[in-house]
Amino acid sequence: MIAFLTIFLSVFVAELGDKTQLATALFAAEGDRPPWMVFLASSMALVASAGLATIAGSFARDFVEGPLLKIIAGAGFVVIGAFMLWGALKPA
């Protein structure tokens, strides 16, 4: 049960205020779709995304050690952040 709560809280806190949550809030705020549809569609998307991540992580652990996998994931976040920053700062 401790492992479940650790995973739940880690993912929940990581999702707070991220692009997915903001996009979901924007879809709901537009008002041209029922809130239940926004909730259901975004929930299904998150479940599918988590499923793919779980499969990828299970596959990766057979080929990459834990610390190296964390370094690769961290580097990926840095690269994505750099692209986002570059896109925001480049002249229109």
N, CA, C and O atoms as a CHARMM CRD file, in Angstrom:
* protein
*
  368
    1    1 MET  N      0.81800  -1.19900   0.00000 PROA 1      0.00000
    2    1 MET  CA     0.00000   0.00000   0.00000 PROA 1      0.00000
    3    1 MET  C      0.86000   1.26100   0.00000 PROA 1      0.00000
    4    1 MET  O      0.49700   2.26800  -0.60700 PROA 1      0.00000
    5    2 ILE  N      2.00800   1.19700   0.68900 PROA 2      0.00000
    6    2 ILE  CA     2.91800   2.34400   0.72600 PROA 2      0.00000
    7    2 ILE  C      3.43500   2.64000  -0.67900 PROA 2      0.00000
    8    2 ILE  O      3.53000   3.80300  -1.07200 PROA 2      0.00000
    9    3 ALA  N      3.77000   1.59500  -1.43900 PROA 3      0.00000
   10    3 ALA  CA     4.26100   1.79600  -2.81000 PROA 3      0.00000
   11    3 ALA  C      3.19000   2.45900  -3.66900 PROA 3      0.00000
   12    3 ALA  O      3.49400   3.36100  -4.44900 PROA 3      0.00000
   13    4 PHE  N      1.95100   2.02400  -3.53400 PROA 4      0.00000
   14    4 PHE  CA     0.84600   2.60700  -4.29400 PROA 4      0.00000
   15    4 PHE  C      0.70300   4.08700  -3.97100 PROA 4      0.00000
   16    4 PHE  O      0.60300   4.91200  -4.87900 PROA 4      0.00000
   17    5 LEU  N      0.69300   4.43100  -2.68300 PROA 5      0.00000
   18    5 LEU  CA     0.54500   5.83200  -2.27800 PROA 5      0.00000
   19    5 LEU  C      1.72800   6.67600  -2.73300 PROA 5      0.00000
   20    5 LEU  O      1.54700   7.82700  -3.13000 PROA 5      0.00000
   21    6 THR  N      2.93000   6.12200  -2.68300 PROA 6      0.00000
   22    6 THR  CA     4.11200   6.84500  -3.14400 PROA 6      0.00000
   23    6 THR  C      4.00100   7.17200  -4.62500 PROA 6      0.00000
   24    6 THR  O      4.26100   8.30100  -5.04000 PROA 6      0.00000
   25    7 ILE  N      3.61700   6.18200  -5.41700 PROA 7      0.00000
   26    7 ILE  CA     3.46200   6.39700  -6.86100 PROA 7      0.00000
   27    7 ILE  C      2.33700   7.39500  -7.12300 PROA 7      0.00000
   28    7 ILE  O      2.50600   8.33100  -7.90400 PROA 7      0.00000
   29    8 PHE  N      1.18700   7.19600  -6.47100 PROA 8      0.00000
   30    8 PHE  CA     0.04900   8.09200  -6.66300 PROA 8      0.00000
   31    8 PHE  C      0.41800   9.53500  -6.34800 PROA 8      0.00000
   32    8 PHE  O      0.17800  10.42800  -7.16000 PROA 8      0.00000
   33    9 LEU  N      0.99500   9.77000  -5.18200 PROA 9      0.00000
   34    9 LEU  CA     1.32000  11.13300  -4.78100 PROA 9      0.00000
   35    9 LEU  C      2.40100  11.74900  -5.66800 PROA 9      0.00000
   36    9 LEU  O      2.34000  12.93700  -5.98200 PROA 9      0.00000
   37   10 SER  N      3.38100  10.95700  -6.07100 PROA 10     0.00000
   38   10 SER  CA     4.43800  11.47000  -6.94800 PROA 10     0.00000
   39   10 SER  C      3.87100  11.92200  -8.28400 PROA 10     0.00000
   40   10 SER  O      4.18600  13.01200  -8.76100 PROA 10     0.00000
   41   11 VAL  N      3.03700  11.08700  -8.88700 PROA 11     0.00000
   42   11 VAL  CA     2.44600  11.43500 -10.18100 PROA 11     0.00000
   43   11 VAL  C      1.44900  12.57600 -10.02000 PROA 11     0.00000
   44   11 VAL  O      1.41500  13.48300 -10.85100 PROA 11     0.00000
   45   12 PHE  N      0.64600  12.54800  -8.97900 PROA 12     0.00000
   46   12 PHE  CA    -0.34200  13.60100  -8.74700 PROA 12     0.00000
   47   12 PHE  C      0.33200  14.96000  -8.61300 PROA 12     0.00000
   48   12 PHE  O     -0.09400  15.92800  -9.24400 PROA 12     0.00000
   49   13 VAL  N      1.37800  15.04200  -7.80000 PROA 13     0.00000
   50   13 VAL  CA     2.08400  16.30900  -7.59900 PROA 13     0.00000
   51   13 VAL  C      2.78400  16.74000  -8.89700 PROA 13     0.00000
   52   13 VAL  O      2.80900  17.92600  -9.22600 PROA 13     0.00000
   53   14 ALA  N      3.34400  15.78200  -9.62400 PROA 14     0.00000
   54   14 ALA  CA     4.02100  16.10800 -10.88700 PROA 14     0.00000
   55   14 ALA  C      3.04300  16.65700 -11.92300 PROA 14     0.00000
   56   14 ALA  O      3.41800  17.48500 -12.75300 PROA 14     0.00000
   57   15 GLU  N      1.80000  16.20300 -11.87600 PROA 15     0.00000
   58   15 GLU  CA     0.79000  16.63900 -12.85200 PROA 15     0.00000
   59   15 GLU  C      0.19100  17.99700 -12.51600 PROA 15     0.00000
   60   15 GLU  O     -0.38300  18.64400 -13.39200 PROA 15     0.00000
   61   16 LEU  N      0.30800  18.44300 -11.27300 PROA 16     0.00000
   62   16 LEU  CA    -0.30600  19.72300 -10.88800 PROA 16     0.00000
   63   16 LEU  C      0.31500  20.86600 -11.68400 PROA 16     0.00000
   64   16 LEU  O      1.52500  21.08600 -11.64400 PROA 16     0.00000
   65   17 GLY  N     -0.52800  21.57700 -12.39700 PROA 17     0.00000
   66   17 GLY  CA    -0.06600  22.75300 -13.13300 PROA 17     0.00000
   67   17 GLY  C      0.71500  22.45900 -14.39700 PROA 17     0.00000
   68   17 GLY  O      1.29400  23.38000 -14.97400 PROA 17     0.00000
   69   18 ASP  N      0.75600  21.22200 -14.85100 PROA 18     0.00000
   70   18 ASP  CA     1.50100  20.93200 -16.07500 PROA 18     0.00000
   71   18 ASP  C      0.63200  21.22300 -17.29600 PROA 18     0.00000
   72   18 ASP  O     -0.53800  21.58500 -17.16800 PROA 18     0.00000
   73   19 LYS  N      1.21300  21.06200 -18.46900 PROA 19     0.00000
   74   19 LYS  CA     0.49600  21.38400 -19.70500 PROA 19     0.00000
   75   19 LYS  C     -0.77500  20.56700 -19.86700 PROA 19     0.00000
   76   19 LYS  O     -1.76800  21.07700 -20.38700 PROA 19     0.00000
   77   20 THR  N     -0.76700  19.32100 -19.43600 PROA 20     0.00000
   78   20 THR  CA    -1.95600  18.48100 -19.56400 PROA 20     0.00000
   79   20 THR  C     -3.10500  19.04700 -18.74000 PROA 20     0.00000
   80   20 THR  O     -4.23500  19.13600 -19.22100 PROA 20     0.00000
   81   21 GLN  N     -2.82100  19.42400 -17.51700 PROA 21     0.00000
   82   21 GLN  CA    -3.86400  19.97000 -16.65800 PROA 21     0.00000
   83   21 GLN  C     -4.36100  21.30700 -17.19300 PROA 21     0.00000
   84   21 GLN  O     -5.56000  21.58200 -17.16000 PROA 21     0.00000
   85   22 LEU  N     -3.45300  22.13200 -17.68300 PROA 22     0.00000
   86   22 LEU  CA    -3.85800  23.42000 -18.24000 PROA 22     0.00000
   87   22 LEU  C     -4.71000  23.23900 -19.49100 PROA 22     0.00000
   88   22 LEU  O     -5.69700  23.94900 -19.68000 PROA 22     0.00000
   89   23 ALA  N     -4.33100  22.28800 -20.34800 PROA 23     0.00000
   90   23 ALA  CA    -5.12600  22.02900 -21.55700 PROA 23     0.00000
   91   23 ALA  C     -6.51700  21.54100 -21.18400 PROA 23     0.00000
   92   23 ALA  O     -7.50500  21.95600 -21.79000 PROA 23     0.00000
   93   24 THR  N     -6.60100  20.66700 -20.19600 PROA 24     0.00000
   94   24 THR  CA    -7.89800  20.17000 -19.75100 PROA 24     0.00000
   95   24 THR  C     -8.75400  21.30500 -19.20600 PROA 24     0.00000
   96   24 THR  O     -9.94500  21.38100 -19.50800 PROA 24     0.00000
   97   25 ALA  N     -8.16200  22.18700 -18.40700 PROA 25     0.00000
   98   25 ALA  CA    -8.89400  23.33100 -17.87500 PROA 25     0.00000
   99   25 ALA  C     -9.38000  24.24300 -19.00000 PROA 25     0.00000
  100   25 ALA  O    -10.49200  24.76600 -18.94400 PROA 25     0.00000
  101   26 LEU  N     -8.54400  24.43000 -20.02000 PROA 26     0.00000
  102   26 LEU  CA    -8.95300  25.26900 -21.14900 PROA 26     0.00000
  103   26 LEU  C    -10.11000  24.64300 -21.91800 PROA 26     0.00000
  104   26 LEU  O    -11.04900  25.34000 -22.30200 PROA 26     0.00000
  105   27 PHE  N    -10.04900  23.33300 -22.14500 PROA 27     0.00000
  106   27 PHE  CA   -11.17100  22.66500 -22.82200 PROA 27     0.00000
  107   27 PHE  C    -12.46400  22.83100 -22.01800 PROA 27     0.00000
  108   27 PHE  O    -13.52700  23.08500 -22.58500 PROA 27     0.00000
  109   28 ALA  N    -12.36500  22.68900 -20.72200 PROA 28     0.00000
  110   28 ALA  CA   -13.55400  22.82500 -19.87800 PROA 28     0.00000
  111   28 ALA  C    -14.05400  24.27400 -19.85800 PROA 28     0.00000
  112   28 ALA  O    -15.26000  24.51500 -19.80900 PROA 28     0.00000
  113   29 ALA  N    -13.13000  25.22900 -19.89800 PROA 29     0.00000
  114   29 ALA  CA   -13.50700  26.63900 -19.82300 PROA 29     0.00000
  115   29 ALA  C    -14.15600  27.14100 -21.11200 PROA 29     0.00000
  116   29 ALA  O    -14.92200  28.10400 -21.08400 PROA 29     0.00000
  117   30 GLU  N    -13.85700  26.49800 -22.23500 PROA 30     0.00000
  118   30 GLU  CA   -14.43400  26.94800 -23.50000 PROA 30     0.00000
  119   30 GLU  C    -15.95200  26.87100 -23.48700 PROA 30     0.00000
  120   30 GLU  O    -16.62100  27.67900 -24.13000 PROA 30     0.00000
  121   31 GLY  N    -16.49700  25.90700 -22.76100 PROA 31     0.00000
  122   31 GLY  CA   -17.92800  25.83300 -22.56100 PROA 31     0.00000
  123   31 GLY  C    -18.73600  25.22800 -23.69600 PROA 31     0.00000
  124   31 GLY  O    -19.95700  25.10900 -23.58500 PROA 31     0.00000
  125   32 ASP  N    -18.07800  24.84000 -24.78900 PROA 32     0.00000
  126   32 ASP  CA   -18.84800  24.26000 -25.88800 PROA 32     0.00000
  127   32 ASP  C    -18.90100  22.73300 -25.82200 PROA 32     0.00000
  128   32 ASP  O    -19.40600  22.08800 -26.74200 PROA 32     0.00000
  129   33 ARG  N    -18.38700  22.16100 -24.74800 PROA 33     0.00000
  130   33 ARG  CA   -18.46800  20.71300 -24.52200 PROA 33     0.00000
  131   33 ARG  C    -18.89600  20.48100 -23.08300 PROA 33     0.00000
  132   33 ARG  O    -18.58700  21.27700 -22.19700 PROA 33     0.00000
  133   34 PRO  N    -19.60100  19.39500 -22.86100 PROA 34     0.00000
  134   34 PRO  CA   -20.00300  19.09800 -21.47400 PROA 34     0.00000
  135   34 PRO  C    -18.78400  18.75500 -20.60800 PROA 34     0.00000
  136   34 PRO  O    -17.86700  18.07900 -21.07400 PROA 34     0.00000
  137   35 PRO  N    -18.76900  19.21200 -19.36300 PROA 35     0.00000
  138   35 PRO  CA   -17.63300  18.91500 -18.47800 PROA 35     0.00000
  139   35 PRO  C    -17.34700  17.42100 -18.33800 PROA 35     0.00000
  140   35 PRO  O    -16.18500  17.02800 -18.24500 PROA 35     0.00000
  141   36 TRP  N    -18.38400  16.58300 -18.32000 PROA 36     0.00000
  142   36 TRP  CA   -18.15900  15.13700 -18.18500 PROA 36     0.00000
  143   36 TRP  C    -17.35800  14.61300 -19.37300 PROA 36     0.00000
  144   36 TRP  O    -16.55200  13.69600 -19.21400 PROA 36     0.00000
  145   37 MET  N    -17.56800  15.18400 -20.56700 PROA 37     0.00000
  146   37 MET  CA   -16.82300  14.73200 -21.73700 PROA 37     0.00000
  147   37 MET  C    -15.34500  15.12000 -21.62800 PROA 37     0.00000
  148   37 MET  O    -14.46000  14.33500 -21.97100 PROA 37     0.00000
  149   38 VAL  N    -15.09200  16.33900 -21.14700 PROA 38     0.00000
  150   38 VAL  CA   -13.70700  16.78800 -20.95000 PROA 38     0.00000
  151   38 VAL  C    -13.02800  15.88500 -19.93100 PROA 38     0.00000
  152   38 VAL  O    -11.90000  15.44000 -20.14300 PROA 38     0.00000
  153   39 PHE  N    -13.71500  15.61400 -18.82200 PROA 39     0.00000
  154   39 PHE  CA   -13.14100  14.75600 -17.78300 PROA 39     0.00000
  155   39 PHE  C    -12.87000  13.34600 -18.31000 PROA 39     0.00000
  156   39 PHE  O    -11.78600  12.80100 -18.10100 PROA 39     0.00000
  157   40 LEU  N    -13.84400  12.76100 -18.98600 PROA 40     0.00000
  158   40 LEU  CA   -13.69500  11.39700 -19.48400 PROA 40     0.00000
  159   40 LEU  C    -12.58300  11.30300 -20.51900 PROA 40     0.00000
  160   40 LEU  O    -11.75200  10.39700 -20.45200 PROA 40     0.00000
  161   41 ALA  N    -12.55800  12.22100 -21.46900 PROA 41     0.00000
  162   41 ALA  CA   -11.53800  12.18200 -22.52000 PROA 41     0.00000
  163   41 ALA  C    -10.14000  12.39900 -21.94900 PROA 41     0.00000
  164   41 ALA  O     -9.20400  11.68900 -22.31400 PROA 41     0.00000
  165   42 SER  N     -9.99400  13.37900 -21.05300 PROA 42     0.00000
  166   42 SER  CA    -8.67100  13.63000 -20.48600 PROA 42     0.00000
  167   42 SER  C     -8.23800  12.48800 -19.56700 PROA 42     0.00000
  168   42 SER  O     -7.05500  12.15000 -19.52000 PROA 42     0.00000
  169   43 SER  N     -9.17000  11.89600 -18.84500 PROA 43     0.00000
  170   43 SER  CA    -8.84300  10.74600 -17.98800 PROA 43     0.00000
  171   43 SER  C     -8.37400   9.55800 -18.81800 PROA 43     0.00000
  172   43 SER  O     -7.38900   8.90100 -18.48100 PROA 43     0.00000
  173   44 MET  N     -9.09200   9.29100 -19.91100 PROA 44     0.00000
  174   44 MET  CA    -8.70900   8.17300 -20.77900 PROA 44     0.00000
  175   44 MET  C     -7.33200   8.42100 -21.40700 PROA 44     0.00000
  176   44 MET  O     -6.53400   7.49400 -21.54400 PROA 44     0.00000
  177   45 ALA  N     -7.05900   9.67000 -21.78500 PROA 45     0.00000
  178   45 ALA  CA    -5.76100  10.00200 -22.36200 PROA 45     0.00000
  179   45 ALA  C     -4.64200   9.78300 -21.34000 PROA 45     0.00000
  180   45 ALA  O     -3.58100   9.26000 -21.68000 PROA 45     0.00000
  181   46 LEU  N     -4.88200  10.18600 -20.08300 PROA 46     0.00000
  182   46 LEU  CA    -3.86900   9.99200 -19.04600 PROA 46     0.00000
  183   46 LEU  C     -3.64200   8.51300 -18.74200 PROA 46     0.00000
  184   46 LEU  O     -2.51000   8.08800 -18.51200 PROA 46     0.00000
  185   47 VAL  N     -4.72200   7.73000 -18.74200 PROA 47     0.00000
  186   47 VAL  CA    -4.58400   6.28500 -18.50600 PROA 47     0.00000
  187   47 VAL  C     -3.78100   5.64600 -19.64300 PROA 47     0.00000
  188   47 VAL  O     -2.89400   4.82900 -19.39400 PROA 47     0.00000
  189   48 ALA  N     -4.09200   6.02000 -20.89500 PROA 48     0.00000
  190   48 ALA  CA    -3.36300   5.47000 -22.04100 PROA 48     0.00000
  191   48 ALA  C     -1.89800   5.87600 -21.98500 PROA 48     0.00000
  192   48 ALA  O     -1.01600   5.05800 -22.24700 PROA 48     0.00000
  193   49 SER  N     -1.63500   7.13000 -21.64700 PROA 49     0.00000
  194   49 SER  CA    -0.26300   7.62300 -21.54100 PROA 49     0.00000
  195   49 SER  C      0.50600   6.88800 -20.43600 PROA 49     0.00000
  196   49 SER  O      1.66100   6.50800 -20.62500 PROA 49     0.00000
  197   50 ALA  N     -0.14200   6.69300 -19.29100 PROA 50     0.00000
  198   50 ALA  CA     0.49600   5.97000 -18.18500 PROA 50     0.00000
  199   50 ALA  C      0.74500   4.51300 -18.56800 PROA 50     0.00000
  200   50 ALA  O      1.75800   3.93100 -18.18000 PROA 50     0.00000
  201   51 GLY  N     -0.17900   3.92700 -19.32800 PROA 51     0.00000
  202   51 GLY  CA     0.01100   2.55500 -19.78900 PROA 51     0.00000
  203   51 GLY  C      1.22300   2.42900 -20.69200 PROA 51     0.00000
  204   51 GLY  O      2.02800   1.51100 -20.53700 PROA 51     0.00000
  205   52 LEU  N      1.35200   3.35900 -21.64300 PROA 52     0.00000
  206   52 LEU  CA     2.52100   3.33900 -22.53100 PROA 52     0.00000
  207   52 LEU  C      3.81700   3.54000 -21.74600 PROA 52     0.00000
  208   52 LEU  O      4.81800   2.87100 -22.00400 PROA 52     0.00000
  209   53 ALA  N      3.79000   4.46700 -20.78700 PROA 53     0.00000
  210   53 ALA  CA     4.97800   4.71800 -19.97400 PROA 53     0.00000
  211   53 ALA  C      5.35500   3.49600 -19.14800 PROA 53     0.00000
  212   53 ALA  O      6.53800   3.19700 -18.98700 PROA 53     0.00000
  213   54 THR  N      4.35600   2.78900 -18.62500 PROA 54     0.00000
  214   54 THR  CA     4.61200   1.58600 -17.83300 PROA 54     0.00000
  215   54 THR  C      5.23900   0.49400 -18.69900 PROA 54     0.00000
  216   54 THR  O      6.19300  -0.16600 -18.28700 PROA 54     0.00000
  217   55 ILE  N      4.69700   0.31400 -19.89200 PROA 55     0.00000
  218   55 ILE  CA     5.25300  -0.68700 -20.81200 PROA 55     0.00000
  219   55 ILE  C      6.68200  -0.31000 -21.20400 PROA 55     0.00000
  220   55 ILE  O      7.57500  -1.15700 -21.19600 PROA 55     0.00000
  221   56 ALA  N      6.89400   0.96500 -21.54700 PROA 56     0.00000
  222   56 ALA  CA     8.23800   1.41300 -21.93200 PROA 56     0.00000
  223   56 ALA  C      9.22300   1.24400 -20.77400 PROA 56     0.00000
  224   56 ALA  O     10.35000   0.78700 -20.97000 PROA 56     0.00000
  225   57 GLY  N      8.78800   1.61800 -19.56400 PROA 57     0.00000
  226   57 GLY  CA     9.66400   1.48200 -18.39800 PROA 57     0.00000
  227   57 GLY  C      9.99000   0.03300 -18.08500 PROA 57     0.00000
  228   57 GLY  O     11.12300  -0.28700 -17.72600 PROA 57     0.00000
  229   58 SER  N      9.00600  -0.84600 -18.21800 PROA 58     0.00000
  230   58 SER  CA     9.24600  -2.27300 -17.97800 PROA 58     0.00000
  231   58 SER  C     10.21600  -2.84100 -18.99800 PROA 58     0.00000
  232   58 SER  O     11.06300  -3.67100 -18.66900 PROA 58     0.00000
  233   59 PHE  N     10.08800  -2.38800 -20.24100 PROA 59     0.00000
  234   59 PHE  CA    10.98500  -2.83300 -21.30600 PROA 59     0.00000
  235   59 PHE  C     12.39000  -2.27800 -21.08400 PROA 59     0.00000
  236   59 PHE  O     13.37800  -2.99500 -21.24100 PROA 59     0.00000
  237   60 ALA  N     12.47600  -0.99500 -20.71900 PROA 60     0.00000
  238   60 ALA  CA    13.77100  -0.33600 -20.55300 PROA 60     0.00000
  239   60 ALA  C     14.57400  -0.92500 -19.39600 PROA 60     0.00000
  240   60 ALA  O     15.80200  -0.96800 -19.45800 PROA 60     0.00000
  241   61 ARG  N     13.90100  -1.37700 -18.35000 PROA 61     0.00000
  242   61 ARG  CA    14.64800  -1.88100 -17.18700 PROA 61     0.00000
  243   61 ARG  C     15.45400  -3.13300 -17.51200 PROA 61     0.00000
  244   61 ARG  O     16.40700  -3.46500 -16.80700 PROA 61     0.00000
  245   62 ASP  N     15.06900  -3.82600 -18.58200 PROA 62     0.00000
  246   62 ASP  CA    15.82400  -5.00800 -18.98900 PROA 62     0.00000
  247   62 ASP  C     17.12400  -4.64300 -19.69700 PROA 62     0.00000
  248   62 ASP  O     18.01200  -5.48400 -19.83800 PROA 62     0.00000
  249   63 PHE  N     17.24000  -3.39200 -20.14400 PROA 63     0.00000
  250   63 PHE  CA    18.39600  -2.98500 -20.93100 PROA 63     0.00000
  251   63 PHE  C     19.21700  -1.86900 -20.30400 PROA 63     0.00000
  252   63 PHE  O     20.38600  -1.69000 -20.64400 PROA 63     0.00000
  253   64 VAL  N     18.60700  -1.11300 -19.38400 PROA 64     0.00000
  254   64 VAL  CA    19.27600   0.05300 -18.80500 PROA 64     0.00000
  255   64 VAL  C     19.15400  -0.00400 -17.28900 PROA 64     0.00000
  256   64 VAL  O     18.08200  -0.28700 -16.75200 PROA 64     0.00000
  257   65 GLU  N     20.26400   0.26700 -16.60100 PROA 65     0.00000
  258   65 GLU  CA    20.26000   0.29700 -15.13800 PROA 65     0.00000
  259   65 GLU  C     19.46300   1.50800 -14.63700 PROA 65     0.00000
  260   65 GLU  O     19.37000   2.51800 -15.33400 PROA 65     0.00000
  261   66 GLY  N     18.89700   1.41000 -13.44600 PROA 66     0.00000
  262   66 GLY  CA    18.06700   2.46300 -12.86000 PROA 66     0.00000
  263   66 GLY  C     18.69200   3.84300 -12.85800 PROA 66     0.00000
  264   66 GLY  O     18.06900   4.78600 -13.34700 PROA 66     0.00000
  265   67 PRO  N     19.91400   4.00700 -12.32300 PROA 67     0.00000
  266   67 PRO  CA    20.51300   5.34900 -12.30000 PROA 67     0.00000
  267   67 PRO  C     20.70200   5.93600 -13.70600 PROA 67     0.00000
  268   67 PRO  O     20.47200   7.12800 -13.91100 PROA 67     0.00000
  269   68 LEU  N     21.11200   5.12400 -14.65700 PROA 68     0.00000
  270   68 LEU  CA    21.29400   5.61400 -16.02200 PROA 68     0.00000
  271   68 LEU  C     19.95500   6.02500 -16.62600 PROA 68     0.00000
  272   68 LEU  O     19.87000   7.02100 -17.34500 PROA 68     0.00000
  273   69 LEU  N     18.92300   5.26300 -16.33400 PROA 69     0.00000
  274   69 LEU  CA    17.59200   5.59300 -16.83700 PROA 69     0.00000
  275   69 LEU  C     17.12600   6.93900 -16.27900 PROA 69     0.00000
  276   69 LEU  O     16.49700   7.72100 -16.99200 PROA 69     0.00000
  277   70 LYS  N     17.43100   7.20800 -15.01700 PROA 70     0.00000
  278   70 LYS  CA    17.06800   8.49900 -14.41300 PROA 70     0.00000
  279   70 LYS  C     17.84300   9.64000 -15.06900 PROA 70     0.00000
  280   70 LYS  O     17.29800  10.72400 -15.27600 PROA 70     0.00000
  281   71 ILE  N     19.10100   9.40100 -15.39100 PROA 71     0.00000
  282   71 ILE  CA    19.90400  10.42200 -16.07200 PROA 71     0.00000
  283   71 ILE  C     19.34000  10.69300 -17.46500 PROA 71     0.00000
  284   71 ILE  O     19.23400  11.84800 -17.87900 PROA 71     0.00000
  285   72 ILE  N     18.98300   9.64300 -18.18000 PROA 72     0.00000
  286   72 ILE  CA    18.40900   9.79900 -19.52200 PROA 72     0.00000
  287   72 ILE  C     17.08600  10.56400 -19.44600 PROA 72     0.00000
  288   72 ILE  O     16.83900  11.46300 -20.24900 PROA 72     0.00000
  289   73 ALA  N     16.24400  10.20800 -18.48600 PROA 73     0.00000
  290   73 ALA  CA    14.95900  10.90100 -18.33200 PROA 73     0.00000
  291   73 ALA  C     15.17500  12.36800 -17.97900 PROA 73     0.00000
  292   73 ALA  O     14.50600  13.24400 -18.52700 PROA 73     0.00000
  293   74 GLY  N     16.10100  12.63800 -17.07200 PROA 74     0.00000
  294   74 GLY  CA    16.40600  14.02300 -16.70200 PROA 74     0.00000
  295   74 GLY  C     16.93100  14.81700 -17.88200 PROA 74     0.00000
  296   74 GLY  O     16.54000  15.96800 -18.07800 PROA 74     0.00000
  297   75 ALA  N     17.80800  14.21800 -18.66700 PROA 75     0.00000
  298   75 ALA  CA    18.33300  14.89300 -19.86200 PROA 75     0.00000
  299   75 ALA  C     17.21200  15.16600 -20.85400 PROA 75     0.00000
  300   75 ALA  O     17.19200  16.21200 -21.50100 PROA 75     0.00000
  301   76 GLY  N     16.28300  14.23000 -20.97300 PROA 76     0.00000
  302   76 GLY  CA    15.13700  14.43400 -21.85700 PROA 76     0.00000
  303   76 GLY  C     14.30700  15.63000 -21.43100 PROA 76     0.00000
  304   76 GLY  O     13.87200  16.41900 -22.27000 PROA 76     0.00000
  305   77 PHE  N     14.08400  15.77100 -20.11800 PROA 77     0.00000
  306   77 PHE  CA    13.33600  16.92400 -19.61100 PROA 77     0.00000
  307   77 PHE  C     14.07700  18.23100 -19.90700 PROA 77     0.00000
  308   77 PHE  O     13.46000  19.23400 -20.26500 PROA 77     0.00000
  309   78 VAL  N     15.39900  18.20800 -19.75600 PROA 78     0.00000
  310   78 VAL  CA    16.19100  19.41300 -20.03700 PROA 78     0.00000
  311   78 VAL  C     16.07800  19.79000 -21.51200 PROA 78     0.00000
  312   78 VAL  O     15.90900  20.96400 -21.84200 PROA 78     0.00000
  313   79 VAL  N     16.16900  18.80200 -22.39900 PROA 79     0.00000
  314   79 VAL  CA    16.06400  19.06400 -23.84000 PROA 79     0.00000
  315   79 VAL  C     14.68400  19.62200 -24.18600 PROA 79     0.00000
  316   79 VAL  O     14.57700  20.60500 -24.91900 PROA 79     0.00000
  317   80 ILE  N     13.63600  19.00200 -23.66400 PROA 80     0.00000
  318   80 ILE  CA    12.27600  19.49200 -23.92500 PROA 80     0.00000
  319   80 ILE  C     12.11800  20.91600 -23.39900 PROA 80     0.00000
  320   80 ILE  O     11.54200  21.76800 -24.07700 PROA 80     0.00000
  321   81 GLY  N     12.62300  21.17800 -22.20300 PROA 81     0.00000
  322   81 GLY  CA    12.55000  22.52700 -21.63300 PROA 81     0.00000
  323   81 GLY  C     13.31000  23.54200 -22.47200 PROA 81     0.00000
  324   81 GLY  O     12.85100  24.66900 -22.65800 PROA 81     0.00000
  325   82 ALA  N     14.47700  23.14200 -22.98200 PROA 82     0.00000
  326   82 ALA  CA    15.26700  24.04300 -23.82800 PROA 82     0.00000
  327   82 ALA  C     14.51500  24.37600 -25.10900 PROA 82     0.00000
  328   82 ALA  O     14.50400  25.53100 -25.53600 PROA 82     0.00000
  329   83 PHE  N     13.88500  23.37900 -25.73000 PROA 83     0.00000
  330   83 PHE  CA    13.09400  23.63000 -26.93600 PROA 83     0.00000
  331   83 PHE  C     11.92100  24.56200 -26.64800 PROA 83     0.00000
  332   83 PHE  O     11.61800  25.44900 -27.44600 PROA 83     0.00000
  333   84 MET  N     11.26500  24.36300 -25.51500 PROA 84     0.00000
  334   84 MET  CA    10.13700  25.22600 -25.15700 PROA 84     0.00000
  335   84 MET  C     10.61800  26.65300 -24.91500 PROA 84     0.00000
  336   84 MET  O      9.97400  27.60700 -25.35300 PROA 84     0.00000
  337   85 LEU  N     11.74200  26.80300 -24.22300 PROA 85     0.00000
  338   85 LEU  CA    12.28600  28.12200 -23.94900 PROA 85     0.00000
  339   85 LEU  C     12.71000  28.79400 -25.25000 PROA 85     0.00000
  340   85 LEU  O     12.44000  29.97800 -25.45100 PROA 85     0.00000
  341   86 TRP  N     13.36400  28.05800 -26.12500 PROA 86     0.00000
  342   86 TRP  CA    13.80600  28.59900 -27.41500 PROA 86     0.00000
  343   86 TRP  C     12.60700  29.05300 -28.23500 PROA 86     0.00000
  344   86 TRP  O     12.64000  30.12300 -28.84300 PROA 86     0.00000
  345   87 GLY  N     11.53400  28.23700 -28.25700 PROA 87     0.00000
  346   87 GLY  CA    10.33200  28.60500 -28.98500 PROA 87     0.00000
  347   87 GLY  C      9.67000  29.85400 -28.43500 PROA 87     0.00000
  348   87 GLY  O      9.12900  30.66300 -29.19000 PROA 87     0.00000
  349   88 ALA  N      9.71400  30.01200 -27.11800 PROA 88     0.00000
  350   88 ALA  CA     9.08600  31.17900 -26.50000 PROA 88     0.00000
  351   88 ALA  C      9.90900  32.44400 -26.72500 PROA 88     0.00000
  352   88 ALA  O      9.34800  33.53800 -26.79200 PROA 88     0.00000
  353   89 LEU  N     11.21900  32.31400 -26.84200 PROA 89     0.00000
  354   89 LEU  CA    12.08000  33.47700 -26.95600 PROA 89     0.00000
  355   89 LEU  C     12.41900  33.87000 -28.39300 PROA 89     0.00000
  356   89 LEU  O     12.87700  34.98800 -28.62700 PROA 89     0.00000
  357   90 LYS  N     12.20500  32.98300 -29.35000 PROA 90     0.00000
  358   90 LYS  CA    12.56600  33.33500 -30.72900 PROA 90     0.00000
  359   90 LYS  C     11.60900  34.39700 -31.25700 PROA 90     0.00000
  360   90 LYS  O     10.42800  34.40900 -30.90800 PROA 90     0.00000
  361   91 PRO  N     12.11900  35.27700 -32.09300 PROA 91     0.00000
  362   91 PRO  CA    11.27800  36.36100 -32.61800 PROA 91     0.00000
  363   91 PRO  C     10.11100  35.82000 -33.44400 PROA 91     0.00000
  364   91 PRO  O     10.23900  34.81500 -34.14300 PROA 91     0.00000
  365   92 ALA  N      8.98300  36.50000 -33.35000 PROA 92     0.00000
  366   92 ALA  CA     7.77400  36.05700 -34.05300 PROA 92     0.00000
  367   92 ALA  C      7.84000  36.27800 -35.53200 PROA 92     0.00000
  368   92 ALA  O      6.89300  35.95300 -36.24800 PROA 92     0.00000
